[in-house]
Every structure is written in structure tokens, then in C-alpha cells.
């Protein structure tokens, strides 16, 4: 069995949903189809939740009505028969009645998670209605029946596997299963989610749970590119990558793949393919355990970074200093991207600013703290690049005109990362593109 995940742009228009239908029926392989919400829906639902959190029910109502109208237009273009349209209208009515009921009750985080779940529930139900209209045999597979996370928000892979295999065993003759990405149940049996971009994560977890033959991630771009095509004119898709290379790129800014989605596939050695819904015959990118060649393979940039430097003469030769610093970040569950140290200072970067003020306050116990915001991490990724002769010299030469705040080199054989002000990002990516790749 294979996993086919389709992102928001792949199902965001009626004609694209028909393309997805064509893709999942062009062979007789058994498959689980994982769908994201229609493009724009999750942002709209986030906006509804934010308005409710601010106690602005009029604005929330306005946003609900705008989204409702979008779906009323969508289903009429998607479906042709009166029976299918009536079913879709009923589905949409049910979900928007739920959103309107929320306007009348007290808002809390659990309700917000319920709001965010509506996008995937709507997209899968409408797509399944399309399959039924076209008399394509399929099984609707609610993710909330098997996808779960524990109290630390970590997926319960063993439990997911047991539940999913038991459900699939009830349908030995069926070949197409449709389920939601992103949504799950938490340890309190409440509706929860795998955070933004979590549909990729869902697909990888489902693939690992059933030990699938392949996990296909279908988007609107033909594979992982060697640079950001939104910024740099000359880019090309990468035919093959290792899990480690792909994980580095995904974590440090490549938008095509959710960072967490590599781990489950890598653990069970399941190939991941990144494919283009609009160009289904393009080869895309295949990610496996195999490492090929050496040298620079791709670039990525991660925005919204804040650098924190802790300087203290007490650090000199003092064991335990770094442990105390890192315990502050651990206390507030704030992950660190980059680290550099000297005899009297340590610098780290973070992208979660929700606890910045209290983190800085506690770090001031150990020394002087400096905070630099509006930073970007630029990562250069490729097999063995940290050990490749001349690579670092080429990188620094490309960036000779830009002030570099931090450098992470040697922590990974597959990655060299640099921190610079966000205003230099675009030009830095272009300069690296010209200097590191042959065109």
C-alpha cells in the first residue's frame, strides 16, 4: 500500500480536486489518500479563532460568513448531479452551523482546536462526495479514529499502527482510503492537531504505521529545488536526496516539506517522493537512506529568527555554565536552532518568541544578555559538505559583502548554517546560487 498526500493548493480549486481524483485512480495500487484543507481555509479558521479570542464576535461572524460563501461556490463547481450537490450542501451546512454555535459559547483553546479541524474535515468529505458521484469505490477513513498524540504532543505511533491496521482489516477488497491530514486526538481524547504543515507529518506517520511501500507528497512544485524559486530565478529540482539532507532542508526553511515528516519515514526506511499535482509525470524528488555524491546540493533560509548572546566572565573555565543556560530554554520548551560559543560568551538562536521576555530575565542571572531580532538562518546542505575541501571558502567568498552574525559548522556533516540580518537574505541566496552551483 502507498500513501498519497495532497496539499492545500492541490485541492484548493474544484478542477484541481478533479486532478487529484485522476491521480489516485490511474493505477490499481492500494492507497491511503491524505488531504489537507483547501488552500486559504486554515488561515481563515485561524482568523476566526483570533477574533473570538479577542471577544470580537462580530468580526468572527463576518469571517465565518466569507468562508461559508467560498464553500457554497466551491461545491457547485465541483459536483454536477443534484444528489451529490445536496449531500455537499448538507455537509457544508453542518460544519458552518458548528462554527456559528461557537459564537454563542465561551472561547477556549480546546474550542480553537475544534475550529482548526474543520478545514480537513470539509475537504475530505467533499472529495469523498466527488468520488461517490463518479461511482469510484473508496472508504472514508476518519483520522480521529486512529491518529493520536500523548501528553507531550508526540505521536503515539504504536497505538496509531494498532488502530489503523485493525480498521483496514475490515476492508480487505478496497483499494482507496480517504483520510484527513493534520488532525488527531490528544491524551484527553479531545480534537487536536499536529501543528501547521502537519498533513505531511500525518502522511509519514500513516506510512510508518502500516509500513507502506512509499509516501508520496503531492504539491504545486516539481520536487525539492536547490534554492527558493520565489526568490532566485535559476533553480532546479533535486532528483535524489538522503533522509538526512532532506531533514536539514525542511527544518531550515524548505517550504515543500514539513520538518517532522522525515523522521517516521526514515525510521522505517520508507522512500518519500515529492511530486507535482499539476505536472504528474515530472520525476520530482525521491528521498531515501542512500547518500549520493558529495558537495553542495541545496540552499534554504529560515526567517523569524532571534539571536540571544549571554556574555559572562564567570563562564571562563566554568563547568556547568552551558547546562544552566540550556536549562532555561528547556524550562520554557523553547528549542534552539544554532549555537556558538567562546571562552566568555554563548550565542543561540530561537524562532519561538512566546517566552522571550522571561527567558532573557532568567539568563541575566548568568551575565549580560543581548537580543538581536529580524535575523535569518541561511543553510547550505549536501552530503559531506562539512568535510569537503574548499566548500567553506566558497561559501564565505559568496557572502563577503554581508555581515555574518553566527556560523554553525561541523555539527552536521550535511549542513553549514549562517546567521545574518533578514534584510540581506534575498541577495545572499542569489550570491550563493551563482557561486556554488554550475549553470
Sine and cosine of phi, psi and omega as CSV:
sin_phi,cos_phi,sin_psi,cos_psi,sin_omega,cos_omega
0.00,0.00,0.58,-0.81,0.05,-1.00
-0.88,-0.48,0.33,-0.94,0.04,-1.00
-0.95,-0.31,0.74,-0.68,0.07,-1.00
-0.82,-0.57,0.94,-0.34,0.00,-1.00
-0.97,-0.25,0.72,-0.70,0.01,-1.00
-0.86,-0.51,0.80,-0.60,-0.04,-1.00
-0.98,0.18,0.01,-1.00,-0.10,-1.00
-0.87,0.50,-0.63,0.78,0.01,-1.00
-0.94,0.33,-0.46,0.89,0.00,-1.00
-0.95,0.31,-0.38,0.92,0.03,-1.00
-0.87,-0.50,0.16,0.99,-0.16,-0.99
-0.97,0.25,-0.25,0.97,0.05,-1.00
-0.76,-0.65,0.48,-0.88,-0.01,-1.00
-0.82,0.57,-0.67,0.74,-0.02,-1.00
-0.92,0.40,-0.49,0.87,0.03,-1.00
-0.97,0.24,-0.55,0.84,0.09,-1.00
-0.90,0.44,-0.57,0.82,0.09,-1.00
-0.92,0.39,-0.58,0.81,0.07,-1.00
-0.89,0.45,-0.65,0.76,0.04,-1.00
-0.88,0.48,-0.69,0.73,0.05,-1.00
-0.83,0.55,-0.68,0.73,0.01,-1.00
-0.90,0.44,-0.64,0.77,-0.05,-1.00
-0.93,0.37,-0.62,0.78,-0.06,-1.00
-0.99,0.16,-0.18,0.98,-0.01,-1.00
-0.93,-0.36,0.11,0.99,-0.07,-1.00
-0.99,0.11,-0.07,1.00,0.15,-0.99
-0.64,-0.77,0.13,-0.99,-0.04,-1.00
-0.98,-0.18,0.24,0.97,0.01,-1.00
-0.91,0.42,0.54,-0.84,0.15,-0.99
-0.96,0.27,0.66,-0.75,-0.11,-0.99
-0.46,-0.89,0.52,-0.85,0.20,-0.98
-0.95,-0.30,0.84,-0.54,-0.02,-1.00
-0.99,-0.15,0.87,-0.49,-0.04,-1.00
-0.95,-0.31,0.84,-0.54,-0.06,-1.00
-0.92,-0.40,0.63,-0.77,0.20,-0.98
-0.99,0.11,0.07,-1.00,0.15,-0.99
-0.95,0.32,0.39,-0.92,0.09,-1.00
-0.83,0.56,0.62,-0.78,-0.03,-1.00
-0.81,0.59,0.72,-0.70,-0.02,-1.00
1.00,-0.03,-0.35,0.94,-0.08,-1.00
-0.93,0.36,-0.72,0.69,-0.03,-1.00
-0.88,0.47,-0.65,0.76,0.07,-1.00
-0.87,0.49,-0.65,0.76,0.02,-1.00
-0.90,0.43,-0.66,0.75,0.01,-1.00
-0.92,0.39,-0.61,0.79,0.09,-1.00
-0.87,0.50,-0.68,0.73,0.02,-1.00
-0.89,0.46,-0.61,0.79,0.05,-1.00
-0.90,0.44,-0.72,0.70,0.03,-1.00
-0.88,0.47,-0.66,0.75,0.01,-1.00
-0.90,0.44,-0.65,0.76,0.03,-1.00
-0.90,0.43,-0.65,0.76,0.03,-1.00
-0.92,0.39,-0.62,0.78,0.03,-1.00
-0.89,0.47,-0.55,0.83,0.04,-1.00
-1.00,0.09,0.10,0.99,-0.01,-1.00
0.88,0.47,0.44,0.90,0.04,-1.00
-0.98,-0.19,0.98,0.18,-0.09,-1.00
-0.94,0.33,-0.46,0.89,0.04,-1.00
-0.91,0.42,-0.68,0.73,0.03,-1.00
-0.92,0.38,-0.65,0.76,0.04,-1.00
-0.87,0.50,-0.69,0.72,0.02,-1.00
-0.88,0.47,-0.68,0.74,0.03,-1.00
-0.87,0.50,-0.68,0.73,-0.02,-1.00
-0.94,0.35,-0.59,0.80,0.07,-1.00
-0.89,0.46,-0.70,0.72,-0.04,-1.00
-0.91,0.42,-0.63,0.77,0.03,-1.00
-0.90,0.44,-0.70,0.71,0.01,-1.00
-0.92,0.40,-0.63,0.77,0.02,-1.00
-0.86,0.51,-0.71,0.71,0.00,-1.00
-0.89,0.46,-0.60,0.80,0.03,-1.00
-0.87,0.50,-0.68,0.73,-0.02,-1.00
-0.95,0.31,-0.54,0.84,0.05,-1.00
-0.92,0.40,-0.55,0.84,0.08,-1.00
-0.97,0.26,-0.64,0.77,-0.09,-1.00
-0.88,0.47,-0.76,0.65,-0.13,-0.99
-0.93,0.38,-0.50,0.87,0.00,-1.00
-0.94,0.35,-0.49,0.87,0.06,-1.00
-0.99,0.11,-0.45,0.90,-0.05,-1.00
-0.97,0.23,-0.66,0.75,-0.18,-0.98
-0.91,-0.41,0.46,-0.89,-0.09,-1.00
-0.92,-0.40,-0.62,0.79,-0.10,-0.99
-0.99,0.12,0.46,-0.89,-0.01,-1.00
-0.90,0.43,-0.63,0.78,-0.02,-1.00
-0.89,0.45,-0.71,0.70,0.00,-1.00
-0.92,0.40,-0.64,0.76,0.02,-1.00
-0.91,0.41,-0.63,0.78,0.04,-1.00
-0.89,0.45,-0.64,0.77,0.02,-1.00
-0.91,0.41,-0.70,0.72,0.01,-1.00
-0.90,0.44,-0.65,0.76,0.02,-1.00
-0.88,0.48,-0.64,0.77,0.03,-1.00
-0.91,0.42,-0.67,0.74,0.03,-1.00
-0.86,0.50,-0.76,0.65,-0.04,-1.00
-0.90,0.43,-0.67,0.75,0.02,-1.00
-0.86,0.52,-0.70,0.72,-0.02,-1.00
-0.86,0.51,-0.72,0.69,-0.06,-1.00
-0.96,0.29,-0.57,0.82,0.00,-1.00
-0.99,0.16,-0.40,0.92,0.20,-0.98
-0.90,0.44,-0.64,0.77,0.06,-1.00
-0.87,0.49,-0.72,0.69,0.00,-1.00
-0.90,0.44,-0.60,0.80,0.00,-1.00
-0.95,0.30,-0.52,0.85,0.07,-1.00
-0.90,0.44,-0.60,0.80,-0.02,-1.00
-0.87,0.49,-0.45,0.89,0.04,-1.00
-0.88,0.47,-0.38,0.93,-0.12,-0.99
-0.99,-0.15,-0.03,1.00,-0.04,-1.00
-0.84,-0.54,0.20,-0.98,-0.02,-1.00
-0.94,0.35,0.70,-0.71,-0.03,-1.00
-0.99,0.10,0.66,-0.75,0.13,-0.99
-0.50,-0.87,0.03,-1.00,-0.09,-1.00
-0.91,0.42,-0.60,0.80,0.02,-1.00
-0.90,0.44,-0.65,0.76,0.05,-1.00
-0.91,0.42,-0.62,0.78,0.03,-1.00
-0.87,0.49,-0.62,0.78,0.03,-1.00
-0.92,0.40,-0.58,0.81,0.09,-1.00
-0.89,0.46,-0.65,0.76,0.03,-1.00
-0.87,0.49,-0.74,0.67,-0.07,-1.00
-0.91,0.42,-0.42,0.91,-0.02,-1.00
-0.96,0.27,-0.29,0.96,-0.12,-0.99
-0.90,0.43,-0.50,0.86,-0.05,-1.00
-0.89,0.46,-0.76,0.65,0.00,-1.00
-0.93,0.36,-0.59,0.81,0.03,-1.00
-0.90,0.44,-0.65,0.76,0.02,-1.00
-0.93,0.37,-0.73,0.69,-0.07,-1.00
-0.89,0.45,-0.67,0.75,-0.03,-1.00
-0.95,0.33,-0.62,0.79,0.01,-1.00
-0.93,0.38,-0.63,0.77,0.03,-1.00
-0.93,0.38,-0.65,0.76,0.03,-1.00
-0.91,0.42,-0.66,0.75,0.02,-1.00
-0.90,0.43,-0.58,0.81,0.07,-1.00
-0.90,0.44,-0.63,0.78,0.07,-1.00
-0.87,0.49,-0.71,0.70,0.02,-1.00
-0.88,0.48,-0.66,0.75,0.02,-1.00
-0.91,0.42,-0.66,0.75,0.02,-1.00
-0.86,0.51,-0.61,0.79,-0.04,-1.00
-1.00,0.01,0.10,0.99,0.03,-1.00
0.85,0.53,0.65,0.76,0.09,-1.00
-0.99,-0.11,0.87,-0.49,-0.04,-1.00
-0.92,0.40,0.80,-0.60,0.02,-1.00
-0.40,-0.92,0.30,-0.95,0.03,-1.00
-0.88,-0.48,0.76,-0.65,0.08,-1.00
-0.99,0.11,0.82,-0.58,-0.17,-0.99
-0.85,-0.53,1.00,0.01,-0.06,-1.00
-0.88,0.47,0.84,-0.54,-0.01,-1.00
-0.88,0.47,-0.49,0.87,-0.02,-1.00
-0.93,0.37,-0.19,0.98,0.05,-1.00
-0.99,0.12,-0.26,0.96,-0.06,-1.00
-0.62,-0.79,-0.38,0.93,-0.07,-1.00
-1.00,0.04,0.82,-0.57,-0.07,-1.00
-0.57,-0.82,0.39,-0.92,0.06,-1.00
-0.78,-0.63,0.40,-0.92,-0.01,-1.00
-1.00,-0.02,-0.16,-0.99,-0.06,-1.00
-0.92,0.38,-0.31,0.95,0.06,-1.00
-1.00,-0.10,0.20,0.98,0.01,-1.00
0.92,0.39,0.41,0.91,0.06,-1.00
-0.99,-0.13,0.66,-0.75,0.01,-1.00
-0.88,0.47,0.65,-0.76,0.03,-1.00
-1.00,-0.06,0.98,0.17,-0.19,-0.98
-0.88,0.47,-0.65,0.76,0.00,-1.00
-0.89,0.46,-0.72,0.70,0.01,-1.00
-0.92,0.40,-0.65,0.76,0.05,-1.00
-0.85,0.53,-0.71,0.70,-0.02,-1.00
-0.89,0.46,-0.72,0.69,-0.02,-1.00
-0.88,0.47,-0.72,0.69,-0.03,-1.00
-0.92,0.38,-0.70,0.72,-0.07,-1.00
-0.92,0.39,-0.68,0.73,0.02,-1.00
-0.89,0.45,-0.60,0.80,0.03,-1.00
-0.91,0.41,-0.64,0.77,0.03,-1.00
-0.92,0.40,-0.72,0.69,-0.03,-1.00
-0.89,0.45,-0.50,0.86,0.00,-1.00
-0.89,0.45,-0.34,0.94,0.03,-1.00
-0.98,0.20,-0.16,0.99,-0.07,-1.00
-0.76,-0.65,0.88,0.48,-0.10,-0.99
-0.91,0.42,-0.44,0.90,-0.06,-1.00
-1.00,-0.06,-0.23,0.97,-0.07,-1.00
-0.99,0.14,0.49,-0.87,-0.13,-0.99
-0.87,-0.49,-0.28,0.96,-0.03,-1.00
-0.80,-0.60,0.81,-0.58,0.05,-1.00
-0.84,-0.55,0.70,-0.71,-0.05,-1.00
-0.89,-0.45,0.81,-0.58,0.00,-1.00
-0.63,-0.78,0.13,-0.99,-0.03,-1.00
-1.00,-0.07,0.59,-0.81,0.25,-0.97
-1.00,0.04,0.15,-0.99,0.21,-0.98
0.98,0.21,-0.73,0.68,-0.16,-0.99
-1.00,0.01,0.41,-0.91,-0.02,-1.00
-0.30,-0.96,-0.01,-1.00,0.16,-0.99
-0.94,-0.33,0.56,-0.83,0.05,-1.00
-0.99,-0.12,-0.09,-1.00,-0.10,-1.00
-0.93,0.37,-0.26,0.97,0.09,-1.00
-1.00,-0.09,0.16,0.99,-0.01,-1.00
0.91,0.42,0.42,0.91,0.08,-1.00
-1.00,-0.06,0.40,-0.92,0.12,-0.99
-0.91,0.42,0.75,-0.67,0.00,-1.00
-0.61,-0.79,-0.21,-0.98,-0.01,-1.00
-0.45,-0.89,0.19,-0.98,-0.02,-1.00
-0.99,-0.11,0.39,0.92,0.00,-1.00
0.95,0.31,0.08,-1.00,-0.10,-0.99
-0.89,0.46,0.63,-0.77,-0.05,-1.00
0.98,0.19,0.14,0.99,-0.14,-0.99
-0.95,0.30,-0.11,0.99,0.04,-1.00
-0.91,0.41,-0.58,0.81,0.12,-0.99
-0.87,0.50,-0.70,0.72,0.00,-1.00
-0.88,0.47,-0.69,0.72,0.05,-1.00
-0.83,0.56,-0.74,0.67,-0.04,-1.00
-0.87,0.49,-0.67,0.74,-0.02,-1.00
-0.94,0.35,-0.63,0.77,0.04,-1.00
-0.91,0.42,-0.66,0.75,0.04,-1.00
-0.90,0.43,-0.66,0.75,0.05,-1.00
-0.87,0.50,-0.69,0.72,0.02,-1.00
-0.92,0.39,-0.61,0.79,-0.06,-1.00
-0.90,0.44,-0.55,0.84,-0.02,-1.00
-0.94,-0.35,0.10,0.99,-0.03,-1.00
0.78,0.62,0.84,0.54,-0.06,-1.00
-0.93,0.38,0.29,-0.96,-0.01,-1.00
-0.98,0.22,-0.48,0.88,0.00,-1.00
-0.33,-0.95,0.47,-0.88,0.11,-0.99
-0.89,-0.46,0.90,-0.43,0.00,-1.00
-0.97,-0.23,0.82,-0.57,0.05,-1.00
-0.95,-0.31,0.94,-0.33,-0.05,-1.00
-0.98,-0.18,0.83,-0.56,-0.01,-1.00
-0.73,-0.68,-0.40,-0.92,0.00,-1.00
-0.95,-0.31,0.38,0.93,0.03,-1.00
-0.64,-0.77,0.56,-0.83,-0.13,-0.99
-1.00,0.10,0.93,0.36,0.09,-1.00
1.00,-0.09,0.02,-1.00,0.05,-1.00
-0.96,0.27,0.82,-0.58,0.01,-1.00
-1.00,-0.06,0.32,-0.95,-0.05,-1.00
-0.98,0.18,-0.06,1.00,0.09,-1.00
-0.32,-0.95,0.09,-1.00,-0.05,-1.00
-0.98,0.18,0.94,-0.33,-0.05,-1.00
-0.92,0.39,-0.24,0.97,0.06,-1.00
-0.97,0.24,-0.31,0.95,-0.07,-1.00
-0.92,-0.40,-0.65,0.76,-0.11,-0.99
-0.95,-0.30,0.73,-0.68,-0.05,-1.00
-0.93,0.37,-0.72,0.69,-0.08,-1.00
-0.99,-0.12,0.97,-0.26,0.12,-0.99
-0.68,-0.73,0.27,-0.96,0.04,-1.00
-0.55,-0.84,0.51,-0.86,0.05,-1.00
-0.94,0.34,0.49,-0.87,0.01,-1.00
-0.99,-0.16,0.84,-0.54,-0.10,-0.99
-0.93,0.36,-0.67,0.74,-0.08,-1.00
-0.65,-0.76,0.65,-0.76,0.06,-1.00
-0.63,-0.77,0.39,-0.92,0.13,-0.99
-1.00,0.06,0.31,-0.95,0.06,-1.00
-0.84,0.55,-0.67,0.74,-0.04,-1.00
-0.90,0.44,-0.68,0.73,0.02,-1.00
-0.89,0.45,-0.71,0.71,-0.02,-1.00
-0.90,0.43,-0.62,0.78,0.01,-1.00
-0.90,0.44,-0.67,0.74,0.03,-1.00
-0.88,0.47,-0.73,0.68,-0.02,-1.00
-0.90,0.43,-0.68,0.73,-0.02,-1.00
-0.90,0.44,-0.67,0.74,-0.03,-1.00
-0.93,0.37,-0.60,0.80,-0.09,-1.00
-0.99,-0.15,0.47,0.88,0.27,-0.96
0.84,-0.55,-0.24,0.97,0.01,-1.00
-0.91,0.42,0.89,-0.46,-0.19,-0.98
-0.98,0.22,-0.26,0.96,-0.12,-0.99
-0.95,0.32,-0.32,0.95,-0.12,-0.99
-0.66,-0.75,0.73,-0.69,0.05,-1.00
-0.95,0.32,0.73,-0.68,-0.10,-1.00
-0.81,0.59,-0.64,0.77,-0.08,-1.00
-0.95,0.30,-0.27,0.96,-0.17,-0.98
-0.96,0.28,-0.24,0.97,-0.01,-1.00
-0.97,0.26,-0.63,0.78,-0.16,-0.99
-0.83,0.55,-0.79,0.62,-0.03,-1.00
-0.88,0.48,-0.65,0.76,0.02,-1.00
-0.90,0.44,-0.65,0.76,-0.01,-1.00
-0.92,0.40,-0.64,0.77,-0.01,-1.00
-0.87,0.50,-0.57,0.82,-0.05,-1.00
-0.95,-0.32,0.18,0.98,0.08,-1.00
0.80,0.60,0.75,0.67,0.01,-1.00
-0.98,-0.20,0.85,-0.53,0.01,-1.00
-0.86,0.51,0.62,-0.78,0.07,-1.00
-0.90,-0.43,0.77,-0.64,0.03,-1.00
-0.90,-0.43,0.74,-0.67,0.06,-1.00
-0.97,-0.24,0.90,-0.43,-0.18,-0.98
-0.78,-0.63,0.30,-0.95,-0.10,-0.99
-0.95,-0.32,0.89,-0.46,0.00,-1.00
-0.86,0.50,-0.59,0.81,-0.05,-1.00
-0.99,0.15,-0.32,0.95,0.08,-1.00
-0.75,-0.67,0.95,0.31,-0.15,-0.99
-0.91,0.42,-0.32,0.95,0.00,-1.00
-1.00,-0.04,-0.08,1.00,0.07,-1.00
-0.92,0.38,0.61,-0.79,-0.10,-1.00
-0.92,0.40,-0.46,0.89,0.00,-1.00
0.91,0.42,-0.49,-0.87,-0.01,-1.00
-0.84,-0.55,0.73,-0.68,0.08,-1.00
-0.94,-0.34,0.78,-0.62,-0.03,-1.00
-0.92,-0.38,0.85,-0.53,-0.01,-1.00
-0.66,-0.75,-0.03,-1.00,0.05,-1.00
-0.96,0.29,-0.32,0.95,-0.11,-0.99
-0.95,0.30,0.73,-0.68,0.07,-1.00
-0.98,-0.20,0.75,-0.67,-0.04,-1.00
-0.84,-0.55,0.74,-0.67,0.09,-1.00
0.90,0.44,-0.18,-0.98,0.04,-1.00
-0.53,-0.85,0.19,-0.98,-0.01,-1.00
0.99,-0.13,-0.02,-1.00,-0.09,-1.00
-0.93,0.38,0.76,-0.65,0.02,-1.00
-0.92,-0.40,-0.57,0.82,-0.05,-1.00
-0.31,-0.95,0.28,-0.96,0.04,-1.00
-0.84,-0.54,0.48,-0.88,0.09,-1.00
-0.51,-0.86,0.40,-0.92,0.01,-1.00
-0.72,-0.69,0.70,-0.71,0.00,-1.00
-0.90,-0.43,0.88,-0.47,-0.05,-1.00
-1.00,-0.01,0.05,-1.00,0.07,-1.00
0.93,0.36,0.54,0.84,-0.06,-1.00
-0.99,-0.12,0.63,-0.78,0.10,-1.00
-0.86,-0.52,0.75,-0.66,0.02,-1.00
-0.99,-0.16,0.67,-0.74,0.02,-1.00
-0.81,-0.59,0.83,-0.55,0.03,-1.00
-0.92,-0.39,0.78,-0.63,0.05,-1.00
-0.92,-0.39,0.90,-0.44,-0.06,-1.00
-0.90,-0.44,0.77,-0.64,-0.03,-1.00
-0.39,-0.92,0.75,-0.66,0.07,-1.00
-0.92,0.39,-0.36,0.93,0.03,-1.00
-0.93,0.36,-0.28,0.96,-0.02,-1.00
-0.94,0.35,-0.45,0.89,-0.07,-1.00
-0.81,0.59,0.91,-0.41,0.06,-1.00
0.88,0.48,0.26,0.96,-0.06,-1.00
-1.00,-0.09,0.92,-0.39,0.07,-1.00
-0.95,0.30,0.48,-0.87,0.02,-1.00
1.00,0.01,-0.20,0.98,-0.04,-1.00
-0.90,0.45,-0.75,0.66,-0.03,-1.00
-0.89,0.45,-0.62,0.78,0.02,-1.00
-0.85,0.52,-0.69,0.73,-0.01,-1.00
-0.90,0.43,-0.64,0.77,0.03,-1.00
-0.89,0.45,-0.75,0.66,-0.07,-1.00
-0.93,0.36,-0.47,0.88,0.04,-1.00
-0.90,0.44,-0.49,0.87,0.05,-1.00
-0.90,0.43,-0.71,0.71,0.01,-1.00
-0.93,0.38,-0.61,0.79,0.03,-1.00
-0.90,0.44,-0.64,0.77,-0.01,-1.00
-0.84,0.55,-0.62,0.78,-0.04,-1.00
-0.98,-0.22,0.30,0.95,0.08,-1.00
0.75,0.66,0.73,0.68,0.00,-1.00
-0.92,-0.40,0.91,-0.41,-0.06,-1.00
-0.98,0.19,0.45,-0.89,-0.03,-1.00
-0.94,-0.33,0.70,-0.72,0.02,-1.00
-1.00,-0.01,-0.81,0.58,-0.07,-1.00
-0.83,-0.56,0.47,-0.88,0.04,-1.00
-0.64,-0.77,0.72,-0.69,0.20,-0.98
-0.70,-0.72,0.53,-0.85,-0.03,-1.00
-0.72,-0.69,0.41,-0.91,0.20,-0.98
-0.71,-0.71,-0.12,-0.99,-0.01,-1.00
-0.92,0.39,-0.44,0.90,-0.10,-0.99
-0.83,-0.56,0.07,1.00,-0.05,-1.00
-0.46,-0.89,0.41,-0.91,0.14,-0.99
-0.71,-0.70,0.70,-0.71,0.05,-1.00
-0.88,-0.48,0.67,-0.75,0.04,-1.00
-0.72,-0.70,0.32,-0.95,0.11,-0.99
-0.84,-0.55,0.54,-0.84,0.06,-1.00
-0.69,-0.72,0.37,-0.93,0.10,-1.00
-0.87,-0.50,-0.05,1.00,0.04,-1.00
-0.96,-0.28,0.94,-0.35,-0.09,-1.00
-0.98,-0.17,0.15,0.99,-0.11,-0.99
-0.89,0.45,-0.43,0.90,0.00,-1.00
-0.86,-0.50,0.37,0.93,-0.11,-0.99
-0.84,0.54,-0.72,0.70,-0.08,-1.00
-0.87,0.50,-0.73,0.69,-0.03,-1.00
-0.96,0.29,-0.52,0.85,0.07,-1.00
-0.89,0.46,-0.74,0.67,0.01,-1.00
-0.87,0.49,-0.68,0.74,-0.01,-1.00
-0.87,0.49,-0.68,0.74,-0.01,-1.00
-0.96,0.28,-0.55,0.83,0.02,-1.00
-0.93,0.36,-0.44,0.90,-0.01,-1.00
-0.91,0.42,-0.25,0.97,0.11,-0.99
-0.90,0.44,-0.51,0.86,-0.12,-0.99
-0.99,-0.16,-0.14,0.99,0.01,-1.00
0.31,-0.95,-0.18,-0.98,0.02,-1.00
-0.98,0.20,0.73,-0.69,-0.06,-1.00
-0.91,-0.42,0.78,-0.63,0.07,-1.00
-0.88,-0.48,0.68,-0.73,-0.03,-1.00
-0.85,-0.52,0.82,-0.58,0.08,-1.00
-0.89,-0.45,0.89,-0.46,0.01,-1.00
-0.99,-0.14,-0.03,-1.00,0.02,-1.00
0.82,0.57,0.74,0.67,0.03,-1.00
-0.95,-0.32,0.32,-0.95,0.04,-1.00
-0.73,-0.69,0.67,-0.74,0.14,-0.99
-0.99,-0.10,0.84,-0.54,0.11,-0.99
-0.97,-0.25,0.84,-0.54,-0.04,-1.00
-0.92,-0.40,0.69,-0.72,0.07,-1.00
-0.93,-0.36,0.87,-0.49,-0.17,-0.99
-0.86,-0.51,0.63,-0.78,0.06,-1.00
0.10,-0.99,0.38,-0.93,-0.03,-1.00
-0.90,0.43,0.82,-0.57,0.11,-0.99
0.91,0.42,0.34,0.94,-0.10,-0.99
-0.92,0.39,-0.48,0.88,0.02,-1.00
-0.93,0.38,-0.29,0.96,0.00,-1.00
-0.92,-0.39,0.12,0.99,-0.04,-1.00
-1.00,0.05,0.84,-0.55,-0.05,-1.00
-0.88,0.47,0.73,-0.68,0.09,-1.00
1.00,0.09,-0.24,0.97,-0.06,-1.00
-0.90,0.43,-0.72,0.70,-0.03,-1.00
-0.89,0.45,-0.62,0.79,0.03,-1.00
-0.89,0.45,-0.65,0.76,0.04,-1.00
-0.90,0.44,-0.68,0.73,-0.01,-1.00
-0.88,0.48,-0.75,0.66,-0.05,-1.00
-0.92,0.39,-0.54,0.84,0.05,-1.00
-0.91,0.41,-0.63,0.78,0.04,-1.00
-0.90,0.44,-0.48,0.88,-0.09,-1.00
-0.95,-0.32,0.36,0.93,-0.08,-1.00
-0.90,0.44,-0.37,0.93,-0.03,-1.00
-1.00,-0.06,0.08,1.00,-0.08,-1.00
-0.82,-0.57,0.70,-0.71,0.03,-1.00
-0.95,0.31,0.83,-0.56,-0.03,-1.00
-0.98,-0.22,0.80,-0.60,-0.09,-1.00
-0.99,0.11,-0.64,0.76,-0.02,-1.00
-0.53,-0.85,0.42,-0.91,0.08,-1.00
-0.72,-0.69,0.75,-0.67,0.10,-0.99
-0.91,-0.41,0.92,-0.39,-0.13,-0.99
-0.64,-0.77,0.82,-0.57,0.06,-1.00
0.98,-0.18,-0.26,0.97,0.04,-1.00
-0.93,0.37,-0.48,0.88,0.07,-1.00
-0.72,-0.70,0.59,-0.81,0.05,-1.00
-0.96,0.29,-0.22,0.98,-0.15,-0.99
-0.94,-0.35,0.05,1.00,-0.17,-0.98
-0.53,-0.85,0.70,-0.72,0.27,-0.96
-0.84,-0.54,0.83,-0.56,-0.04,-1.00
-0.87,-0.50,0.59,-0.81,0.00,-1.00
-0.74,-0.68,0.58,-0.81,0.02,-1.00
-0.94,-0.33,0.77,-0.64,0.06,-1.00
-0.55,-0.83,0.23,-0.97,0.00,-1.00
-0.88,0.47,0.59,-0.81,-0.08,-1.00
-0.86,0.52,-0.50,0.87,-0.04,-1.00
-0.91,0.41,-0.30,0.96,0.00,-1.00
-0.99,-0.10,-0.04,1.00,-0.16,-0.99
-0.84,0.54,-0.82,0.58,-0.11,-0.99
-0.86,0.51,-0.72,0.70,-0.01,-1.00
-0.93,0.37,-0.57,0.82,0.03,-1.00
-0.91,0.42,-0.69,0.72,0.03,-1.00
-0.88,0.47,-0.65,0.76,0.01,-1.00
-0.92,0.40,-0.67,0.74,0.00,-1.00
-0.91,0.41,-0.68,0.73,0.05,-1.00
-0.90,0.44,-0.62,0.79,0.01,-1.00
-0.87,0.49,-0.67,0.74,0.01,-1.00
-0.95,0.31,-0.59,0.81,-0.11,-0.99
-1.00,0.07,-0.38,0.92,-0.13,-0.99
-0.96,-0.28,-0.32,0.95,-0.04,-1.00
-0.91,-0.43,0.52,-0.85,0.08,-1.00
-1.00,-0.05,0.77,-0.63,-0.05,-1.00
-0.88,-0.48,0.00,0.00,0.00,0.00
